[in-house]
Amino acid sequence: MSGRSLLTHNSNLRSRTHPARLADSARRALALLADGRIRVDITAEYGLAEVDTAVERLRTGRAHGKSVLRVRR
């Protein structure tokens, strides 16, 4: 909405080719998140007992935004 864009990368490939760079990127991203400079909009939250529902919604394309699976409280 504010004209910003996000560039992503393949972290699996980066972990095998440049693990230190991936670790640095992760640290910087988590710091931005912790400082409140970026946010992740969570649109669905599931308990562990609902994992089948969560996976089904992802598989069928009915999940929009970010989904979180709570594995403990």
CHARMM internal coordinates of N, CA and C (Angstrom, degrees):
IC EDIT
DIST 1 N 1 CA 1.4403
DIST 1 CA 1 C 1.5273
ANGL 1 N 1 CA 1 C 111.86
DIST 1 C 2 N 1.3160
ANGL 1 CA 1 C 2 N 116.71
DIHE 1 N 1 CA 1 C 2 N -25.75
DIST 2 N 2 CA 1.4675
ANGL 1 C 2 N 2 CA 119.02
DIHE 1 CA 1 C 2 N 2 CA -177.05
DIST 2 CA 2 C 1.5223
ANGL 2 N 2 CA 2 C 112.19
DIHE 1 C 2 N 2 CA 2 C -102.24
DIST 2 C 3 N 1.3234
ANGL 2 CA 2 C 3 N 117.16
DIHE 2 N 2 CA 2 C 3 N 13.66
DIST 3 N 3 CA 1.4592
ANGL 2 C 3 N 3 CA 120.26
DIHE 2 CA 2 C 3 N 3 CA 177.84
DIST 3 CA 3 C 1.5159
ANGL 3 N 3 CA 3 C 114.26
DIHE 2 C 3 N 3 CA 3 C 79.98
DIST 3 C 4 N 1.3043
ANGL 3 CA 3 C 4 N 117.52
DIHE 3 N 3 CA 3 C 4 N 15.72
DIST 4 N 4 CA 1.4594
ANGL 3 C 4 N 4 CA 120.92
DIHE 3 CA 3 C 4 N 4 CA 179.21
DIST 4 CA 4 C 1.5190
ANGL 4 N 4 CA 4 C 109.74
DIHE 3 C 4 N 4 CA 4 C -93.76
DIST 4 C 5 N 1.2962
ANGL 4 CA 4 C 5 N 115.78
DIHE 4 N 4 CA 4 C 5 N 154.56
DIST 5 N 5 CA 1.4623
ANGL 4 C 5 N 5 CA 119.77
DIHE 4 CA 4 C 5 N 5 CA 176.31
DIST 5 CA 5 C 1.5230
ANGL 5 N 5 CA 5 C 109.10
DIHE 4 C 5 N 5 CA 5 C -130.95
DIST 5 C 6 N 1.3030
ANGL 5 CA 5 C 6 N 114.29
DIHE 5 N 5 CA 5 C 6 N 164.67
DIST 6 N 6 CA 1.4551
ANGL 5 C 6 N 6 CA 120.81
DIHE 5 CA 5 C 6 N 6 CA -177.72
DIST 6 CA 6 C 1.5099
ANGL 6 N 6 CA 6 C 108.71
DIHE 5 C 6 N 6 CA 6 C -129.67
DIST 6 C 7 N 1.2981
ANGL 6 CA 6 C 7 N 117.12
DIHE 6 N 6 CA 6 C 7 N 130.67
DIST 7 N 7 CA 1.4567
ANGL 6 C 7 N 7 CA 123.07
DIHE 6 CA 6 C 7 N 7 CA 176.53
DIST 7 CA 7 C 1.5177
ANGL 7 N 7 CA 7 C 107.82
DIHE 6 C 7 N 7 CA 7 C -105.05
DIST 7 C 8 N 1.3193
ANGL 7 CA 7 C 8 N 117.04
DIHE 7 N 7 CA 7 C 8 N 128.69
DIST 8 N 8 CA 1.4597
ANGL 7 C 8 N 8 CA 120.60
DIHE 7 CA 7 C 8 N 8 CA -179.44
DIST 8 CA 8 C 1.5219
ANGL 8 N 8 CA 8 C 109.97
DIHE 7 C 8 N 8 CA 8 C -111.12
DIST 8 C 9 N 1.3064
ANGL 8 CA 8 C 9 N 115.56
DIHE 8 N 8 CA 8 C 9 N 169.43
DIST 9 N 9 CA 1.4611
ANGL 8 C 9 N 9 CA 120.73
DIHE 8 CA 8 C 9 N 9 CA 177.42
DIST 9 CA 9 C 1.5225
ANGL 9 N 9 CA 9 C 109.25
DIHE 8 C 9 N 9 CA 9 C -142.00
DIST 9 C 10 N 1.2983
ANGL 9 CA 9 C 10 N 115.86
DIHE 9 N 9 CA 9 C 10 N 166.00
DIST 10 N 10 CA 1.4606
ANGL 9 C 10 N 10 CA 121.84
DIHE 9 CA 9 C 10 N 10 CA -179.96
DIST 10 CA 10 C 1.5249
ANGL 10 N 10 CA 10 C 108.05
DIHE 9 C 10 N 10 CA 10 C -83.72
DIST 10 C 11 N 1.3218
ANGL 10 CA 10 C 11 N 116.53
DIHE 10 N 10 CA 10 C 11 N 102.64
DIST 11 N 11 CA 1.4698
ANGL 10 C 11 N 11 CA 119.29
DIHE 10 CA 10 C 11 N 11 CA -176.17
DIST 11 CA 11 C 1.5206
ANGL 11 N 11 CA 11 C 112.55
DIHE 10 C 11 N 11 CA 11 C -71.22
DIST 11 C 12 N 1.3261
ANGL 11 CA 11 C 12 N 117.69
DIHE 11 N 11 CA 11 C 12 N -25.46
DIST 12 N 12 CA 1.4643
ANGL 11 C 12 N 12 CA 119.54
DIHE 11 CA 11 C 12 N 12 CA 176.66
DIST 12 CA 12 C 1.5296
ANGL 12 N 12 CA 12 C 110.10
DIHE 11 C 12 N 12 CA 12 C -65.19
DIST 12 C 13 N 1.3106
ANGL 12 CA 12 C 13 N 116.71
DIHE 12 N 12 CA 12 C 13 N -47.10
DIST 13 N 13 CA 1.4626
ANGL 12 C 13 N 13 CA 120.43
DIHE 12 CA 12 C 13 N 13 CA 177.41
DIST 13 CA 13 C 1.5306
ANGL 13 N 13 CA 13 C 110.38
DIHE 12 C 13 N 13 CA 13 C -64.58
DIST 13 C 14 N 1.3265
ANGL 13 CA 13 C 14 N 116.64
DIHE 13 N 13 CA 13 C 14 N -43.69
DIST 14 N 14 CA 1.4687
ANGL 13 C 14 N 14 CA 120.64
DIHE 13 CA 13 C 14 N 14 CA -179.33
DIST 14 CA 14 C 1.5203
ANGL 14 N 14 CA 14 C 110.75
DIHE 13 C 14 N 14 CA 14 C -61.89
DIST 14 C 15 N 1.3331
ANGL 14 CA 14 C 15 N 117.87
DIHE 14 N 14 CA 14 C 15 N -35.86
DIST 15 N 15 CA 1.4664
ANGL 14 C 15 N 15 CA 120.03
DIHE 14 CA 14 C 15 N 15 CA -179.23
DIST 15 CA 15 C 1.5261
ANGL 15 N 15 CA 15 C 111.53
DIHE 14 C 15 N 15 CA 15 C -65.73
DIST 15 C 16 N 1.3238
ANGL 15 CA 15 C 16 N 116.57
DIHE 15 N 15 CA 15 C 16 N -28.44
DIST 16 N 16 CA 1.4695
ANGL 15 C 16 N 16 CA 119.68
DIHE 15 CA 15 C 16 N 16 CA 179.98
DIST 16 CA 16 C 1.5260
ANGL 16 N 16 CA 16 C 112.25
DIHE 15 C 16 N 16 CA 16 C -88.64
DIST 16 C 17 N 1.3245
ANGL 16 CA 16 C 17 N 117.29
DIHE 16 N 16 CA 16 C 17 N -28.75
DIST 17 N 17 CA 1.4637
ANGL 16 C 17 N 17 CA 119.49
DIHE 16 CA 16 C 17 N 17 CA -175.77
DIST 17 CA 17 C 1.5267
ANGL 17 N 17 CA 17 C 113.30
DIHE 16 C 17 N 17 CA 17 C -98.59
DIST 17 C 18 N 1.3294
ANGL 17 CA 17 C 18 N 117.45
DIHE 17 N 17 CA 17 C 18 N -35.67
DIST 18 N 18 CA 1.4723
ANGL 17 C 18 N 18 CA 121.92
DIHE 17 CA 17 C 18 N 18 CA -177.36
DIST 18 CA 18 C 1.5346
ANGL 18 N 18 CA 18 C 110.10
DIHE 17 C 18 N 18 CA 18 C -142.95
DIST 18 C 19 N 1.3275
ANGL 18 CA 18 C 19 N 118.21
DIHE 18 N 18 CA 18 C 19 N 67.49
DIST 19 N 19 CA 1.4699
ANGL 18 C 19 N 19 CA 119.92
DIHE 18 CA 18 C 19 N 19 CA -175.41
DIST 19 CA 19 C 1.5286
ANGL 19 N 19 CA 19 C 113.62
DIHE 18 C 19 N 19 CA 19 C -60.24
DIST 19 C 20 N 1.3041
ANGL 19 CA 19 C 20 N 118.59
DIHE 19 N 19 CA 19 C 20 N -35.03
DIST 20 N 20 CA 1.4707
ANGL 19 C 20 N 20 CA 120.21
DIHE 19 CA 19 C 20 N 20 CA -179.92
DIST 20 CA 20 C 1.5225
ANGL 20 N 20 CA 20 C 110.50
DIHE 19 C 20 N 20 CA 20 C -67.41
DIST 20 C 21 N 1.3242
ANGL 20 CA 20 C 21 N 117.54
DIHE 20 N 20 CA 20 C 21 N -38.83
DIST 21 N 21 CA 1.4640
ANGL 20 C 21 N 21 CA 120.80
DIHE 20 CA 20 C 21 N 21 CA 177.66
DIST 21 CA 21 C 1.5266
ANGL 21 N 21 CA 21 C 110.99
DIHE 20 C 21 N 21 CA 21 C -66.29
DIST 21 C 22 N 1.3329
ANGL 21 CA 21 C 22 N 116.53
DIHE 21 N 21 CA 21 C 22 N -38.65
DIST 22 N 22 CA 1.4560
ANGL 21 C 22 N 22 CA 119.52
DIHE 21 CA 21 C 22 N 22 CA 177.33
DIST 22 CA 22 C 1.5262
ANGL 22 N 22 CA 22 C 110.34
DIHE 21 C 22 N 22 CA 22 C -64.06
DIST 22 C 23 N 1.3128
ANGL 22 CA 22 C 23 N 117.28
DIHE 22 N 22 CA 22 C 23 N -44.07
DIST 23 N 23 CA 1.4626
ANGL 22 C 23 N 23 CA 121.14
DIHE 22 CA 22 C 23 N 23 CA 178.99
DIST 23 CA 23 C 1.5249
ANGL 23 N 23 CA 23 C 110.73
DIHE 22 C 23 N 23 CA 23 C -60.59
DIST 23 C 24 N 1.3192
ANGL 23 CA 23 C 24 N 117.31
DIHE 23 N 23 CA 23 C 24 N -41.77
DIST 24 N 24 CA 1.4629
ANGL 23 C 24 N 24 CA 121.57
DIHE 23 CA 23 C 24 N 24 CA 178.59
DIST 24 CA 24 C 1.5244
ANGL 24 N 24 CA 24 C 110.77
DIHE 23 C 24 N 24 CA 24 C -64.28
DIST 24 C 25 N 1.3168
ANGL 24 CA 24 C 25 N 116.74
DIHE 24 N 24 CA 24 C 25 N -43.98
DIST 25 N 25 CA 1.4645
ANGL 24 C 25 N 25 CA 120.40
DIHE 24 CA 24 C 25 N 25 CA 178.30
DIST 25 CA 25 C 1.5283
ANGL 25 N 25 CA 25 C 110.94
DIHE 24 C 25 N 25 CA 25 C -61.36
DIST 25 C 26 N 1.3231
ANGL 25 CA 25 C 26 N 116.56
DIHE 25 N 25 CA 25 C 26 N -42.71
DIST 26 N 26 CA 1.4641
ANGL 25 C 26 N 26 CA 120.59
DIHE 25 CA 25 C 26 N 26 CA 179.45
DIST 26 CA 26 C 1.5205
ANGL 26 N 26 CA 26 C 110.85
DIHE 25 C 26 N 26 CA 26 C -63.47
DIST 26 C 27 N 1.3221
ANGL 26 CA 26 C 27 N 117.41
DIHE 26 N 26 CA 26 C 27 N -43.25
DIST 27 N 27 CA 1.4696
ANGL 26 C 27 N 27 CA 120.85
DIHE 26 CA 26 C 27 N 27 CA 178.08
DIST 27 CA 27 C 1.5219
ANGL 27 N 27 CA 27 C 111.01
DIHE 26 C 27 N 27 CA 27 C -60.05
DIST 27 C 28 N 1.3401
ANGL 27 CA 27 C 28 N 116.69
DIHE 27 N 27 CA 27 C 28 N -45.24
DIST 28 N 28 CA 1.4677
ANGL 27 C 28 N 28 CA 120.05
DIHE 27 CA 27 C 28 N 28 CA -179.51
DIST 28 CA 28 C 1.5221
ANGL 28 N 28 CA 28 C 111.69
DIHE 27 C 28 N 28 CA 28 C -65.50
DIST 28 C 29 N 1.3335
ANGL 28 CA 28 C 29 N 117.12
DIHE 28 N 28 CA 28 C 29 N -40.83
DIST 29 N 29 CA 1.4670
ANGL 28 C 29 N 29 CA 120.71
DIHE 28 CA 28 C 29 N 29 CA 179.34
DIST 29 CA 29 C 1.5262
ANGL 29 N 29 CA 29 C 110.79
DIHE 28 C 29 N 29 CA 29 C -65.00
DIST 29 C 30 N 1.3245
ANGL 29 CA 29 C 30 N 117.11
DIHE 29 N 29 CA 29 C 30 N -43.78
DIST 30 N 30 CA 1.4637
ANGL 29 C 30 N 30 CA 120.43
DIHE 29 CA 29 C 30 N 30 CA 179.12
DIST 30 CA 30 C 1.5269
ANGL 30 N 30 CA 30 C 111.65
DIHE 29 C 30 N 30 CA 30 C -65.64
DIST 30 C 31 N 1.3289
ANGL 30 CA 30 C 31 N 117.50
DIHE 30 N 30 CA 30 C 31 N -34.26
DIST 31 N 31 CA 1.4616
ANGL 30 C 31 N 31 CA 120.80
DIHE 30 CA 30 C 31 N 31 CA 176.69
DIST 31 CA 31 C 1.5298
ANGL 31 N 31 CA 31 C 110.41
DIHE 30 C 31 N 31 CA 31 C -65.64
DIST 31 C 32 N 1.3296
ANGL 31 CA 31 C 32 N 117.68
DIHE 31 N 31 CA 31 C 32 N -41.26
DIST 32 N 32 CA 1.4656
ANGL 31 C 32 N 32 CA 121.14
DIHE 31 CA 31 C 32 N 32 CA 177.09
DIST 32 CA 32 C 1.5264
ANGL 32 N 32 CA 32 C 110.45
DIHE 31 C 32 N 32 CA 32 C -62.27
DIST 32 C 33 N 1.3009
ANGL 32 CA 32 C 33 N 116.05
DIHE 32 N 32 CA 32 C 33 N -40.89
DIST 33 N 33 CA 1.4607
ANGL 32 C 33 N 33 CA 121.30
DIHE 32 CA 32 C 33 N 33 CA 178.61
DIST 33 CA 33 C 1.5306
ANGL 33 N 33 CA 33 C 110.17
DIHE 32 C 33 N 33 CA 33 C -65.36
DIST 33 C 34 N 1.3166
ANGL 33 CA 33 C 34 N 116.67
DIHE 33 N 33 CA 33 C 34 N -46.05
DIST 34 N 34 CA 1.4709
ANGL 33 C 34 N 34 CA 121.16
DIHE 33 CA 33 C 34 N 34 CA -179.37
DIST 34 CA 34 C 1.5242
ANGL 34 N 34 CA 34 C 111.81
DIHE 33 C 34 N 34 CA 34 C -63.91
DIST 34 C 35 N 1.3416
ANGL 34 CA 34 C 35 N 117.09
DIHE 34 N 34 CA 34 C 35 N -35.14
DIST 35 N 35 CA 1.4665
ANGL 34 C 35 N 35 CA 121.99
DIHE 34 CA 34 C 35 N 35 CA 179.44
DIST 35 CA 35 C 1.5178
ANGL 35 N 35 CA 35 C 112.90
DIHE 34 C 35 N 35 CA 35 C -77.96
DIST 35 C 36 N 1.3272
ANGL 35 CA 35 C 36 N 117.25
DIHE 35 N 35 CA 35 C 36 N -8.41
DIST 36 N 36 CA 1.4556
ANGL 35 C 36 N 36 CA 120.60
DIHE 35 CA 35 C 36 N 36 CA -178.62
DIST 36 CA 36 C 1.5139
ANGL 36 N 36 CA 36 C 113.97
DIHE 35 C 36 N 36 CA 36 C 79.74
DIST 36 C 37 N 1.3251
ANGL 36 CA 36 C 37 N 117.62
DIHE 36 N 36 CA 36 C 37 N 12.49
DIST 37 N 37 CA 1.4705
ANGL 36 C 37 N 37 CA 120.81
DIHE 36 CA 36 C 37 N 37 CA -179.24
DIST 37 CA 37 C 1.5208
ANGL 37 N 37 CA 37 C 111.74
DIHE 36 C 37 N 37 CA 37 C -78.98
DIST 37 C 38 N 1.3246
ANGL 37 CA 37 C 38 N 116.75
DIHE 37 N 37 CA 37 C 38 N -22.52
DIST 38 N 38 CA 1.4615
ANGL 37 C 38 N 38 CA 121.81
DIHE 37 CA 37 C 38 N 38 CA 172.06
DIST 38 CA 38 C 1.5135
ANGL 38 N 38 CA 38 C 107.58
DIHE 37 C 38 N 38 CA 38 C -132.69
DIST 38 C 39 N 1.3232
ANGL 38 CA 38 C 39 N 116.46
DIHE 38 N 38 CA 38 C 39 N 159.94
DIST 39 N 39 CA 1.4525
ANGL 38 C 39 N 39 CA 119.01
DIHE 38 CA 38 C 39 N 39 CA 177.67
DIST 39 CA 39 C 1.5200
ANGL 39 N 39 CA 39 C 109.05
DIHE 38 C 39 N 39 CA 39 C -139.51
DIST 39 C 40 N 1.2981
ANGL 39 CA 39 C 40 N 114.88
DIHE 39 N 39 CA 39 C 40 N 156.46
DIST 40 N 40 CA 1.4540
ANGL 39 C 40 N 40 CA 122.75
DIHE 39 CA 39 C 40 N 40 CA 176.22
DIST 40 CA 40 C 1.5239
ANGL 40 N 40 CA 40 C 106.25
DIHE 39 C 40 N 40 CA 40 C -113.28
DIST 40 C 41 N 1.3186
ANGL 40 CA 40 C 41 N 116.09
DIHE 40 N 40 CA 40 C 41 N 119.42
DIST 41 N 41 CA 1.4605
ANGL 40 C 41 N 41 CA 120.16
DIHE 40 CA 40 C 41 N 41 CA 178.39
DIST 41 CA 41 C 1.5211
ANGL 41 N 41 CA 41 C 109.38
DIHE 40 C 41 N 41 CA 41 C -84.42
DIST 41 C 42 N 1.2959
ANGL 41 CA 41 C 42 N 115.89
DIHE 41 N 41 CA 41 C 42 N 114.45
DIST 42 N 42 CA 1.4613
ANGL 41 C 42 N 42 CA 122.35
DIHE 41 CA 41 C 42 N 42 CA 179.02
DIST 42 CA 42 C 1.5183
ANGL 42 N 42 CA 42 C 107.66
DIHE 41 C 42 N 42 CA 42 C -95.00
DIST 42 C 43 N 1.3266
ANGL 42 CA 42 C 43 N 115.66
DIHE 42 N 42 CA 42 C 43 N 120.63
DIST 43 N 43 CA 1.4657
ANGL 42 C 43 N 43 CA 120.01
DIHE 42 CA 42 C 43 N 43 CA -177.23
DIST 43 CA 43 C 1.5203
ANGL 43 N 43 CA 43 C 112.88
DIHE 42 C 43 N 43 CA 43 C -102.78
DIST 43 C 44 N 1.3321
ANGL 43 CA 43 C 44 N 118.15
DIHE 43 N 43 CA 43 C 44 N -13.43
DIST 44 N 44 CA 1.4667
ANGL 43 C 44 N 44 CA 121.04
DIHE 43 CA 43 C 44 N 44 CA 178.12
DIST 44 CA 44 C 1.5171
ANGL 44 N 44 CA 44 C 108.88
DIHE 43 C 44 N 44 CA 44 C -149.74
DIST 44 C 45 N 1.3185
ANGL 44 CA 44 C 45 N 114.91
DIHE 44 N 44 CA 44 C 45 N 142.02
DIST 45 N 45 CA 1.4576
ANGL 44 C 45 N 45 CA 121.08
DIHE 44 CA 44 C 45 N 45 CA 179.32
DIST 45 CA 45 C 1.5257
ANGL 45 N 45 CA 45 C 107.86
DIHE 44 C 45 N 45 CA 45 C -133.89
DIST 45 C 46 N 1.3286
ANGL 45 CA 45 C 46 N 116.12
DIHE 45 N 45 CA 45 C 46 N 132.39
DIST 46 N 46 CA 1.4610
ANGL 45 C 46 N 46 CA 121.50
DIHE 45 CA 45 C 46 N 46 CA -176.56
DIST 46 CA 46 C 1.5214
ANGL 46 N 46 CA 46 C 109.97
DIHE 45 C 46 N 46 CA 46 C -126.56
DIST 46 C 47 N 1.3236
ANGL 46 CA 46 C 47 N 115.90
DIHE 46 N 46 CA 46 C 47 N 145.47
DIST 47 N 47 CA 1.4463
ANGL 46 C 47 N 47 CA 121.51
DIHE 46 CA 46 C 47 N 47 CA 170.70
DIST 47 CA 47 C 1.5240
ANGL 47 N 47 CA 47 C 108.45
DIHE 46 C 47 N 47 CA 47 C -83.82
DIST 47 C 48 N 1.2998
ANGL 47 CA 47 C 48 N 116.49
DIHE 47 N 47 CA 47 C 48 N 164.99
DIST 48 N 48 CA 1.4577
ANGL 47 C 48 N 48 CA 120.86
DIHE 47 CA 47 C 48 N 48 CA -177.85
DIST 48 CA 48 C 1.5323
ANGL 48 N 48 CA 48 C 111.65
DIHE 47 C 48 N 48 CA 48 C -58.22
DIST 48 C 49 N 1.3123
ANGL 48 CA 48 C 49 N 117.23
DIHE 48 N 48 CA 48 C 49 N -33.55
DIST 49 N 49 CA 1.4660
ANGL 48 C 49 N 49 CA 120.63
DIHE 48 CA 48 C 49 N 49 CA 178.92
DIST 49 CA 49 C 1.5246
ANGL 49 N 49 CA 49 C 112.22
DIHE 48 C 49 N 49 CA 49 C -67.26
DIST 49 C 50 N 1.3414
ANGL 49 CA 49 C 50 N 117.10
DIHE 49 N 49 CA 49 C 50 N -16.14
DIST 50 N 50 CA 1.4671
ANGL 49 C 50 N 50 CA 122.03
DIHE 49 CA 49 C 50 N 50 CA -178.83
DIST 50 CA 50 C 1.5268
ANGL 50 N 50 CA 50 C 112.83
DIHE 49 C 50 N 50 CA 50 C -101.00
DIST 50 C 51 N 1.3173
ANGL 50 CA 50 C 51 N 118.19
DIHE 50 N 50 CA 50 C 51 N 14.86
DIST 51 N 51 CA 1.4541
ANGL 50 C 51 N 51 CA 121.23
DIHE 50 CA 50 C 51 N 51 CA -175.35
DIST 51 CA 51 C 1.5327
ANGL 51 N 51 CA 51 C 111.77
DIHE 50 C 51 N 51 CA 51 C -58.51
DIST 51 C 52 N 1.3260
ANGL 51 CA 51 C 52 N 117.89
DIHE 51 N 51 CA 51 C 52 N -37.36
DIST 52 N 52 CA 1.4666
ANGL 51 C 52 N 52 CA 119.81
DIHE 51 CA 51 C 52 N 52 CA 179.01
DIST 52 CA 52 C 1.5238
ANGL 52 N 52 CA 52 C 111.49
DIHE 51 C 52 N 52 CA 52 C -61.70
DIST 52 C 53 N 1.3169
ANGL 52 CA 52 C 53 N 116.35
DIHE 52 N 52 CA 52 C 53 N -42.01
DIST 53 N 53 CA 1.4666
ANGL 52 C 53 N 53 CA 121.08
DIHE 52 CA 52 C 53 N 53 CA 178.13
DIST 53 CA 53 C 1.5209
ANGL 53 N 53 CA 53 C 110.48
DIHE 52 C 53 N 53 CA 53 C -63.87
DIST 53 C 54 N 1.3165
ANGL 53 CA 53 C 54 N 116.49
DIHE 53 N 53 CA 53 C 54 N -45.16
DIST 54 N 54 CA 1.4628
ANGL 53 C 54 N 54 CA 120.70
DIHE 53 CA 53 C 54 N 54 CA -179.33
DIST 54 CA 54 C 1.5229
ANGL 54 N 54 CA 54 C 111.48
DIHE 53 C 54 N 54 CA 54 C -60.51
DIST 54 C 55 N 1.3122
ANGL 54 CA 54 C 55 N 116.57
DIHE 54 N 54 CA 54 C 55 N -46.61
DIST 55 N 55 CA 1.4643
ANGL 54 C 55 N 55 CA 120.91
DIHE 54 CA 54 C 55 N 55 CA -179.18
DIST 55 CA 55 C 1.5234
ANGL 55 N 55 CA 55 C 110.31
DIHE 54 C 55 N 55 CA 55 C -65.24
DIST 55 C 56 N 1.3040
ANGL 55 CA 55 C 56 N 117.48
DIHE 55 N 55 CA 55 C 56 N -40.80
DIST 56 N 56 CA 1.4671
ANGL 55 C 56 N 56 CA 121.11
DIHE 55 CA 55 C 56 N 56 CA 179.05
DIST 56 CA 56 C 1.5260
ANGL 56 N 56 CA 56 C 111.51
DIHE 55 C 56 N 56 CA 56 C -62.59
DIST 56 C 57 N 1.3050
ANGL 56 CA 56 C 57 N 117.27
DIHE 56 N 56 CA 56 C 57 N -41.64
DIST 57 N 57 CA 1.4730
ANGL 56 C 57 N 57 CA 120.25
DIHE 56 CA 56 C 57 N 57 CA 178.06
DIST 57 CA 57 C 1.5200
ANGL 57 N 57 CA 57 C 111.33
DIHE 56 C 57 N 57 CA 57 C -66.09
DIST 57 C 58 N 1.3088
ANGL 57 CA 57 C 58 N 117.54
DIHE 57 N 57 CA 57 C 58 N -38.17
DIST 58 N 58 CA 1.4634
ANGL 57 C 58 N 58 CA 120.23
DIHE 57 CA 57 C 58 N 58 CA 175.27
DIST 58 CA 58 C 1.5291
ANGL 58 N 58 CA 58 C 110.96
DIHE 57 C 58 N 58 CA 58 C -65.98
DIST 58 C 59 N 1.3309
ANGL 58 CA 58 C 59 N 116.26
DIHE 58 N 58 CA 58 C 59 N -44.91
DIST 59 N 59 CA 1.4608
ANGL 58 C 59 N 59 CA 121.65
DIHE 58 CA 58 C 59 N 59 CA -177.35
DIST 59 CA 59 C 1.5247
ANGL 59 N 59 CA 59 C 112.09
DIHE 58 C 59 N 59 CA 59 C -62.81
DIST 59 C 60 N 1.3124
ANGL 59 CA 59 C 60 N 117.05
DIHE 59 N 59 CA 59 C 60 N -38.47
DIST 60 N 60 CA 1.4589
ANGL 59 C 60 N 60 CA 120.78
DIHE 59 CA 59 C 60 N 60 CA -176.18
DIST 60 CA 60 C 1.5216
ANGL 60 N 60 CA 60 C 113.57
DIHE 59 C 60 N 60 CA 60 C -91.22
DIST 60 C 61 N 1.3235
ANGL 60 CA 60 C 61 N 117.33
DIHE 60 N 60 CA 60 C 61 N -0.18
DIST 61 N 61 CA 1.4644
ANGL 60 C 61 N 61 CA 120.14
DIHE 60 CA 60 C 61 N 61 CA 178.49
DIST 61 CA 61 C 1.5171
ANGL 61 N 61 CA 61 C 113.74
DIHE 60 C 61 N 61 CA 61 C 79.36
DIST 61 C 62 N 1.3319
ANGL 61 CA 61 C 62 N 117.21
DIHE 61 N 61 CA 61 C 62 N 14.15
DIST 62 N 62 CA 1.4631
ANGL 61 C 62 N 62 CA 119.93
DIHE 61 CA 61 C 62 N 62 CA 179.03
DIST 62 CA 62 C 1.5191
ANGL 62 N 62 CA 62 C 112.86
DIHE 61 C 62 N 62 CA 62 C -89.11
DIST 62 C 63 N 1.3110
ANGL 62 CA 62 C 63 N 117.60
DIHE 62 N 62 CA 62 C 63 N -1.65
DIST 63 N 63 CA 1.4688
ANGL 62 C 63 N 63 CA 121.41
DIHE 62 CA 62 C 63 N 63 CA 177.09
DIST 63 CA 63 C 1.5252
ANGL 63 N 63 CA 63 C 108.10
DIHE 62 C 63 N 63 CA 63 C -91.36
DIST 63 C 64 N 1.3091
ANGL 63 CA 63 C 64 N 116.47
DIHE 63 N 63 CA 63 C 64 N 127.20
DIST 64 N 64 CA 1.4609
ANGL 63 C 64 N 64 CA 121.75
DIHE 63 CA 63 C 64 N 64 CA 178.22
DIST 64 CA 64 C 1.5175
ANGL 64 N 64 CA 64 C 108.24
DIHE 63 C 64 N 64 CA 64 C -120.90
DIST 64 C 65 N 1.3219
ANGL 64 CA 64 C 65 N 117.01
DIHE 64 N 64 CA 64 C 65 N 138.46
DIST 65 N 65 CA 1.4547
ANGL 64 C 65 N 65 CA 120.17
DIHE 64 CA 64 C 65 N 65 CA -177.87
DIST 65 CA 65 C 1.5178
ANGL 65 N 65 CA 65 C 110.57
DIHE 64 C 65 N 65 CA 65 C 78.97
DIST 65 C 66 N 1.2992
ANGL 65 CA 65 C 66 N 115.83
DIHE 65 N 65 CA 65 C 66 N -154.36
DIST 66 N 66 CA 1.4630
ANGL 65 C 66 N 66 CA 121.94
DIHE 65 CA 65 C 66 N 66 CA -177.09
DIST 66 CA 66 C 1.5222
ANGL 66 N 66 CA 66 C 110.55
DIHE 65 C 66 N 66 CA 66 C -100.38
DIST 66 C 67 N 1.3128
ANGL 66 CA 66 C 67 N 115.52
DIHE 66 N 66 CA 66 C 67 N 134.90
DIST 67 N 67 CA 1.4616
ANGL 66 C 67 N 67 CA 122.01
DIHE 66 CA 66 C 67 N 67 CA 176.90
DIST 67 CA 67 C 1.5203
ANGL 67 N 67 CA 67 C 109.06
DIHE 66 C 67 N 67 CA 67 C -111.95
DIST 67 C 68 N 1.3275
ANGL 67 CA 67 C 68 N 115.54
DIHE 67 N 67 CA 67 C 68 N 143.00
DIST 68 N 68 CA 1.4567
ANGL 67 C 68 N 68 CA 121.56
DIHE 67 CA 67 C 68 N 68 CA 179.62
DIST 68 CA 68 C 1.5168
ANGL 68 N 68 CA 68 C 108.80
DIHE 67 C 68 N 68 CA 68 C -121.69
DIST 68 C 69 N 1.3116
ANGL 68 CA 68 C 69 N 115.74
DIHE 68 N 68 CA 68 C 69 N 135.09
DIST 69 N 69 CA 1.4597
ANGL 68 C 69 N 69 CA 121.57
DIHE 68 CA 68 C 69 N 69 CA 174.91
DIST 69 CA 69 C 1.5313
ANGL 69 N 69 CA 69 C 107.10
DIHE 68 C 69 N 69 CA 69 C -107.63
DIST 69 C 70 N 1.3314
ANGL 69 CA 69 C 70 N 116.79
DIHE 69 N 69 CA 69 C 70 N 115.02
DIST 70 N 70 CA 1.4697
ANGL 69 C 70 N 70 CA 121.66
DIHE 69 CA 69 C 70 N 70 CA 179.19
DIST 70 CA 70 C 1.5310
ANGL 70 N 70 CA 70 C 107.79
DIHE 69 C 70 N 70 CA 70 C -81.94
DIST 70 C 71 N 1.3196
ANGL 70 CA 70 C 71 N 117.37
DIHE 70 N 70 CA 70 C 71 N 120.73
DIST 71 N 71 CA 1.4511
ANGL 70 C 71 N 71 CA 120.80
DIHE 70 CA 70 C 71 N 71 CA 179.40
DIST 71 CA 71 C 1.5250
ANGL 71 N 71 CA 71 C 111.83
DIHE 70 C 71 N 71 CA 71 C -100.15
DIST 71 C 72 N 1.2962
ANGL 71 CA 71 C 72 N 118.60
DIHE 71 N 71 CA 71 C 72 N -15.47
DIST 72 N 72 CA 1.4580
ANGL 71 C 72 N 72 CA 123.35
DIHE 71 CA 71 C 72 N 72 CA 171.96
DIST 72 CA 72 C 1.5067
ANGL 72 N 72 CA 72 C 108.15
DIHE 71 C 72 N 72 CA 72 C -164.79
DIST 72 C 73 N 1.2871
ANGL 72 CA 72 C 73 N 115.86
DIHE 72 N 72 CA 72 C 73 N 162.44
DIST 73 N 73 CA 1.4620
ANGL 72 C 73 N 73 CA 120.83
DIHE 72 CA 72 C 73 N 73 CA -177.96
DIST 73 CA 73 C 1.4898
ANGL 73 N 73 CA 73 C 111.07
DIHE 72 C 73 N 73 CA 73 C -116.48
END
COOR INIT
IC SEED 1 N 1 CA 1 C
IC BUILD
